[in-house]
Amino acid sequence: MTKFFSFWLLLMLALPLQQAWGQKDLQKKLEKRRQALQKEILQINRQLLQTKQTESSALDTYGQIKRKIIIRQRLIRNLQSEINHLNRQIKSNEKKTAQLNKELQQLKADYAQMIRQSYNTRSRQDKLYFLFSSESFQQAFKRAQYLKQYAKYRKKQAEEIVAKQKKLKQLKERLTKDKAAKIELYKNYKKEQAEIKKEQAKQQAIVNKIKQKKQYYLRQIKAKQREQAKIDKLIDKLIRKAIARSNKKVKKSQRNASKFFLTPEGKKLANQFSANRGALPWPVKKAYISRKFGPQPHEIFKNVKVINTGIYLATEPGAKARAVFEGKVLQIQLIPGGNNTVFIKHGNYLTIYGNLKEVYVKPGQRVKTRQEIGKIATGPNGKTELKFRIYKNTTKLNPEKWLQRR
C-alpha cells in the first residue's frame, strides 16, 4: 500500500512538469513551423522576381502565386495556433499569479503574527531564564532544541516569502512578455490576411488574362505535354537498355527484361533504400513541389489533364541537385529539351535528376547521400526547376511519398 501511495505521489508531482515541458515543446514547434513558412514565402518571392513577366510565362506566374497563397493560408493557421497557445499560457499564468499572491499574503500574515508572538514572549522572559528555569537537564536540553527549531522555522518562513516574491516577479515578467508576443503575432496575422487578398486579386487578374487567350495557352500546354511525353518515352527506353546491359552477365534463365538482377550487395542496398520510404532527404536544399506526380487537373483549365512521371521542384537560380541516397551513377544522358539527366542506381531502385546545366559526377561513380551531383538549369522564363523521378525497375513511383515531410 505504501509503495502504491509513493508511486501515485511521484506521478502527481511529475504531471505538472510534463505539462510544462509539453507546452514549451509545442511553442517551439509552432515557432519553428512559422519560420519555415515565412522562409518559403520569401523563396517564392525571389523566384517571382526571377520569372520574366511575359505572355508565355503567365501560367508559371499563376502557379507561383497560387503556391504563395497556400503557404500564407498555412502561416495564418499557424499564427492562430500560436495565439491560441499564448492565450492558454497567459490564462494559466494569471491563475498562478493570483494563487501566488494569495499564498504570499498568507505567508506574510503568518510571519508577522510569529514575530509579534516572539516579541511578546521575549518581553516576559528571556531565553536564559527560559532555559535555567528547567527542572532537569533533559528539560533544558529539550527547551534549547525547541528554541533552535523555532529560530530555524522563522528563517525558513522568511526564505519562503523571498522565494515566492521572486517567483511572482518572474511570472509577472513572463506575462508581460507573452502579452507583447501575442500583440505582435496578431499584427502578423492581420498583415498576412491583407497580403492574401492582394495576391488573390493578382491571381484573378492572371486568370482573366489567360482565359481571354484560351486557345493560345491551350496550344502552349499541348506542346509542353508532347515534349514531356517524348522525354518520358526516352527515359523508359534508357532504363530498359540499362537493365539489359546490367543483366548480360547473368544466366539467361535469371534474366528479366523489366527487372535488374540483384547480387546480395544489390539486395541489401535496395532493402535499405526501401526502408527509407518517407525519410529520404530532398534532392534540393530549398525547394517546393511546383508540379505533382501522376495525372493532375490543370490549375486553370480543369478539363485538361497534365500527366507527370515525377515531381517538379522549383528552387532558386544556381541551386544544386544532390543524391537522396547512396548508390552508383548508372548513366548521364543529355536529353533534348531536358538538359542533362543523371540516373543513380540503388539496387533495383533508380533516382533520376533532370534539367541539370552542369554535372559533377561520372558514370560508374559511387555517390553518398546528400552528395552534390549537378547544378540545376534556369529556363528562358527565369524559372529554376529540378525534374525528379523515382523508379523501381521500370515502375514509376511517386517521389513525394519517399521524401521527408516538410
Secondary structure as UniProt FT lines:
FT   HELIX           2..50
FT   TURN            56..57
FT   HELIX           58..124
FT   HELIX           127..132
FT   HELIX           137..212
FT   HELIX           214..246
FT   HELIX           247..249
FT   HELIX           252..254
FT   TURN            257..258
FT   HELIX           264..275
FT   TURN            276..279
FT   STRAND          288..291
FT   STRAND          294..297
FT   TURN            302..303
FT   STRAND          305..308
FT   STRAND          311..315
FT   TURN            317..318
FT   STRAND          320..322
FT   STRAND          327..335
FT   TURN            336..338
FT   STRAND          339..346
FT   TURN            347..348
FT   STRAND          349..359
FT   TURN            363..364
FT   STRAND          366..367
FT   TURN            369..370
FT   STRAND          372..376
FT   TURN            380..381
FT   STRAND          384..392
FT   TURN            393..394
FT   STRAND          395..397
FT   HELIX           399..401
//
